[in-house]
């Protein structure tokens, strides 16, 4: 169970790790609604990651030599971390997912997929506590600030990978345990995306049809929000017309929001 167990070569553990994590992932999928079994799968997978992260930290403290500088090792470790975070989320263990993400950040063993996975894991557990979705939003906004600071020196452009994370936060708020506040926070998140995109087409918080559709669906089902719905529909039409006005051959074509009000 440890990456440093006697008689087990480190490179062998590294080679087997993706298969071990995948096995526990499949175990959790087969668990269905059996939360206890899903938790067991997540805990077993997490134990492997904890051992590897501990070993990694020891290697770094001793000079960072050997396999820690191996790109393949880092790739496998990040893959295992991401899958374990997802497992914790599926098993209803958001605090463990957050704890693992914090370790990954501290060790700088992460990628964009790690951020996306922790956001999903926290947001899918917002049904029990809105605080989990708020934490996901904080991580996303932290990333947003870092990314936009980078835009001063390198070209940063919006991407569906970024939009999907914002949409996950919106969905998390809409399905959280506090319906009224959740809807307000989802509206605020959408408003942030729209205003950011309109003020800077290169901003990563670019909305799409799904961003609007999720909020509009919730508004339609909760009280008399016809005026708000009309305003959002009008905003969608404005963004749609902007997209239509930009030639596909233009460099700006990849920057405009993909919003189609007729399919909401």
C-alpha positions as CSV (number, residue, x, y, z in Angstrom):
1,X,0.0,0.0,0.0
2,X,3.0,2.3,0.2
3,X,5.2,3.7,-2.5
4,X,8.2,2.9,-0.3
5,X,7.3,-0.6,0.9
6,X,10.3,-3.0,1.1
7,X,10.8,-5.1,-1.9
8,X,8.6,-2.9,-4.1
9,X,10.4,-0.7,-6.7
10,X,9.2,2.8,-6.9
11,X,8.8,2.7,-10.7
12,X,6.7,-0.4,-10.4
13,X,4.3,1.4,-8.0
14,X,4.1,4.3,-10.4
15,X,3.3,2.0,-13.3
16,X,0.5,0.2,-11.3
17,X,-1.0,3.3,-9.8
18,X,-3.4,4.3,-12.7
19,X,-4.7,0.7,-12.8
20,X,-5.3,0.7,-9.0
21,X,-7.1,4.0,-9.0
22,X,-9.2,3.0,-12.0
23,X,-10.2,-0.2,-10.2
24,X,-11.5,1.7,-7.2
25,X,-13.2,4.1,-9.6
26,X,-15.1,1.2,-11.2
27,X,-15.9,-0.1,-7.8
28,X,-17.5,3.2,-6.8
29,X,-19.5,3.2,-10.1
30,X,-20.8,-0.2,-9.4
31,X,-21.8,0.9,-5.9
32,X,-24.7,2.8,-7.3
33,X,-26.6,4.3,-4.4
34,X,-24.6,2.4,-1.8
35,X,-22.9,5.3,-0.1
36,X,-21.0,3.1,2.3
37,X,-19.4,1.1,-0.5
38,X,-18.6,4.3,-2.4
39,X,-16.9,5.7,0.6
40,X,-14.8,2.6,1.1
41,X,-13.7,2.8,-2.6
42,X,-12.8,6.5,-2.1
43,X,-10.9,5.9,1.1
44,X,-8.9,3.0,-0.4
45,X,-8.0,5.1,-3.4
46,X,-7.1,8.1,-1.2
47,X,-4.8,6.0,0.9
48,X,-2.7,5.3,-2.2
49,X,-2.5,9.0,-3.1
50,X,-1.6,10.0,0.5
51,X,1.3,7.6,0.5
52,X,2.6,8.8,-2.8
53,X,2.3,12.5,-1.9
54,X,4.1,11.8,1.4
55,X,6.8,10.0,-0.5
56,X,7.0,12.8,-3.1
57,X,7.4,15.4,-0.3
58,X,10.2,13.4,1.2
59,X,12.0,13.2,-2.1
60,X,11.7,17.0,-2.6
61,X,13.0,17.7,0.9
62,X,16.0,15.5,0.1
63,X,16.9,17.5,-3.0
64,X,14.1,16.6,-5.4
65,X,16.1,14.0,-7.3
66,X,15.1,10.8,-9.0
67,X,11.6,10.1,-10.1
68,X,10.2,13.4,-8.9
69,X,11.8,15.0,-12.0
70,X,10.2,12.3,-14.2
71,X,7.5,13.8,-16.4
72,X,5.8,10.4,-16.6
73,X,5.7,10.2,-12.8
74,X,4.1,13.6,-12.4
75,X,1.5,12.8,-15.1
76,X,0.5,9.6,-13.4
77,X,0.4,11.2,-10.0
78,X,-1.8,14.1,-11.2
79,X,-4.1,11.6,-12.9
80,X,-4.4,9.7,-9.7
81,X,-5.1,12.8,-7.7
82,X,-7.8,13.9,-10.1
83,X,-9.5,10.5,-10.0
84,X,-9.4,10.4,-6.2
85,X,-10.9,13.9,-5.9
86,X,-13.7,12.8,-8.2
87,X,-14.2,9.6,-6.1
88,X,-14.5,11.6,-2.9
89,X,-17.1,13.8,-4.6
90,X,-19.1,10.8,-5.8
91,X,-19.0,9.3,-2.3
92,X,-20.3,12.4,-0.6
93,X,-17.0,13.3,1.0
94,X,-16.4,16.9,-0.2
95,X,-14.2,17.7,2.8
96,X,-11.8,14.9,1.9
97,X,-11.8,16.0,-1.7
98,X,-10.9,19.6,-0.6
99,X,-8.2,18.3,1.7
100,X,-6.6,16.4,-1.2
101,X,-6.8,19.4,-3.5
102,X,-5.1,21.5,-0.9
103,X,-2.2,19.0,-0.7
104,X,-2.0,19.0,-4.5
105,X,-1.8,22.8,-4.5
106,X,0.8,22.8,-1.8
107,X,3.0,20.3,-3.7
108,X,2.2,22.0,-7.0
109,X,1.1,18.6,-8.4
110,X,-2.0,19.6,-10.3
111,X,-3.3,20.8,-13.7
112,X,-6.4,22.4,-15.0
113,X,-8.2,19.1,-14.7
114,X,-7.5,19.1,-11.0
115,X,-9.3,22.5,-10.6
116,X,-12.2,21.3,-12.7
117,X,-12.5,18.1,-10.7
118,X,-12.5,19.8,-7.3
119,X,-15.1,22.3,-8.5
120,X,-17.4,19.4,-9.7
121,X,-16.8,17.5,-6.5
122,X,-17.7,20.4,-4.3
123,X,-20.7,21.6,-6.4
124,X,-22.3,18.2,-6.6
125,X,-22.3,18.1,-2.8
126,X,-23.9,21.6,-2.5
127,X,-27.2,19.9,-2.1
128,X,-26.2,19.2,1.5
129,X,-24.4,22.5,2.2
130,X,-24.1,25.7,0.1
131,X,-20.7,26.3,1.7
132,X,-19.2,23.6,-0.6
133,X,-20.4,25.5,-3.7
134,X,-19.0,28.8,-2.2
135,X,-15.7,27.1,-1.8
136,X,-15.7,26.0,-5.4
137,X,-16.6,29.5,-6.5
138,X,-13.7,30.8,-4.4
139,X,-11.2,28.4,-6.1
140,X,-12.6,29.4,-9.5
141,X,-12.3,33.1,-8.9
142,X,-8.8,32.6,-7.5
143,X,-7.9,30.9,-10.7
144,X,-9.6,33.6,-12.7
145,X,-7.5,36.3,-11.1
146,X,-4.3,34.5,-11.7
147,X,-5.2,33.8,-15.3
148,X,-6.2,37.3,-16.1
149,X,-3.0,38.7,-14.5
150,X,-1.1,36.5,-16.9
151,X,-2.9,38.2,-19.8
152,X,-0.7,41.2,-19.3
153,X,2.3,39.3,-20.6
154,X,0.8,36.4,-22.6
155,X,-2.3,36.0,-24.8
156,X,-5.2,34.6,-22.8
157,X,-8.4,33.6,-24.6
158,X,-11.7,32.1,-23.3
159,X,-12.2,28.4,-23.7
160,X,-15.0,25.9,-23.2
161,X,-13.0,24.3,-20.4
162,X,-13.3,27.6,-18.4
163,X,-16.9,28.1,-19.3
164,X,-17.8,24.6,-18.1
165,X,-16.4,25.4,-14.6
166,X,-18.4,28.5,-14.3
167,X,-21.5,26.6,-15.4
168,X,-20.8,23.9,-12.8
169,X,-20.8,26.6,-10.1
170,X,-24.1,28.0,-11.4
171,X,-25.6,24.5,-11.3
172,X,-24.2,23.9,-7.8
173,X,-25.9,27.0,-6.5
174,X,-29.2,26.1,-8.2
175,X,-29.2,22.6,-6.6
176,X,-27.9,23.6,-3.1
177,X,-29.8,23.3,0.1
178,X,-30.7,27.0,0.3
179,X,-33.0,27.6,-2.7
180,X,-33.5,31.3,-2.5
181,X,-29.9,32.2,-1.8
182,X,-28.7,29.6,-4.3
183,X,-30.7,31.2,-7.1
184,X,-29.4,34.7,-6.1
185,X,-25.8,33.4,-6.2
186,X,-26.4,31.7,-9.5
187,X,-27.7,34.9,-11.0
188,X,-24.7,36.8,-9.6
189,X,-22.4,34.3,-11.2
190,X,-24.1,34.6,-14.6
191,X,-24.0,38.4,-14.3
192,X,-20.3,38.2,-13.6
193,X,-19.7,36.1,-16.7
194,X,-21.8,38.5,-18.9
195,X,-20.2,41.7,-17.6
196,X,-16.7,40.3,-17.8
197,X,-17.2,39.1,-21.4
198,X,-18.7,42.4,-22.5
199,X,-15.9,44.5,-20.9
200,X,-13.1,42.2,-22.2
201,X,-13.8,39.6,-24.9
202,X,-10.6,37.8,-23.9
203,X,-11.8,37.3,-20.3
204,X,-12.1,33.6,-19.4
205,X,-15.5,34.0,-17.8
206,X,-17.3,33.7,-21.1
207,X,-21.0,32.6,-20.9
208,X,-22.7,30.3,-23.4
209,X,-26.3,29.1,-23.9
210,X,-26.1,26.7,-21.0
211,X,-25.1,29.5,-18.6
212,X,-28.3,31.3,-19.4
213,X,-30.5,28.3,-19.7
214,X,-29.8,27.0,-16.2
215,X,-30.6,30.3,-14.5
216,X,-33.6,31.0,-16.7
217,X,-35.1,27.5,-16.0
218,X,-34.8,28.1,-12.3
219,X,-36.3,31.6,-12.5
220,X,-39.2,30.2,-14.6
221,X,-40.0,27.6,-11.9
222,X,-39.7,29.9,-8.8
223,X,-42.1,32.8,-8.5
224,X,-43.0,35.6,-10.9
225,X,-39.7,36.4,-12.6
226,X,-41.0,37.3,-16.0
227,X,-39.2,40.7,-16.1
228,X,-35.9,39.1,-15.3
229,X,-36.5,36.4,-17.9
230,X,-37.2,39.0,-20.5
231,X,-34.0,40.9,-19.6
232,X,-31.9,37.7,-19.8
233,X,-33.5,36.8,-23.2
234,X,-32.7,40.2,-24.5
235,X,-29.1,39.9,-23.3
236,X,-28.9,36.6,-25.1
237,X,-30.2,38.1,-28.3
238,X,-27.6,40.9,-28.0
239,X,-24.7,38.4,-27.6
240,X,-26.1,36.2,-30.4
241,X,-26.2,39.2,-32.8
242,X,-22.6,40.1,-31.8
243,X,-21.6,36.5,-32.7
244,X,-23.4,36.7,-36.1
245,X,-21.7,40.0,-36.9
246,X,-18.2,38.6,-36.6
247,X,-16.9,36.8,-39.8
248,X,-15.8,33.2,-39.1
249,X,-12.5,34.1,-40.7
250,X,-11.9,36.9,-38.2
251,X,-9.4,36.3,-35.4
252,X,-12.1,37.6,-33.1
253,X,-14.5,34.7,-34.0
254,X,-13.0,32.5,-31.3
255,X,-13.6,35.1,-28.7
256,X,-17.4,35.8,-29.0
257,X,-19.8,34.1,-26.8
258,X,-21.7,31.1,-28.3
259,X,-25.2,32.1,-27.2
260,X,-28.3,31.0,-29.1
261,X,-31.6,32.3,-27.5
262,X,-33.8,30.2,-29.8
263,X,-32.8,26.9,-28.2
264,X,-33.5,27.8,-24.6
